[in-house]
Amino acid sequence: MKTRILISILNWNASDKTLQCVQSLLPHLHSSSHRADIRVIDNGSDEQQFARLQAGLPATVELHRNPVNTGFTGGQNANIGHALAHDYDLVWLLNNDTLVYPDTISELVRVMAEDPG
């Protein structure tokens, strides 16, 4: 069975960085060992930034909007709760200025499988 991963990314008035982060992840979401989904929390961005983010995200990426900035902890806790409610195996918390190398997700799954503790 494939490992299910929720990739959690927060955005706050930095839609361009968030879109670059998402683009770096897209080619690597599915492999023989895993299936990853991306869920972006917009943490109270202004209307223009939110609209840019909403227009730029692929349909496969889930976007949730907090009306106010709940901080890193508040935003990530919302996605962790979502992951638990939807039976994900792993949650990967990313800053929105992260760019992901091609084998990163597969390597993380391999390491977690070797030492589930």
Number of C-alpha atoms within 10 A of each C-alpha: 7 13 16 20 22 24 23 25 25 26 26 20 18 18 24 16 18 24 21 17 19 25 16 14 21 17 10 18 17 17 13 9 13 18 18 22 18 20 20 25 21 28 23 18 20 14 10 11 18 20 12 15 23 19 10 16 18 14 9 10 15 14 17 16 17 14 11 12 15 15 13 14 8 15 22 22 15 15 23 20 10 16 20 13 9 11 11 17 13 18 20 16 15 16 14 21 18 15 16 17 10 14 9 12 22 18 11 12 18 13 10 12 11 8 7 7 5
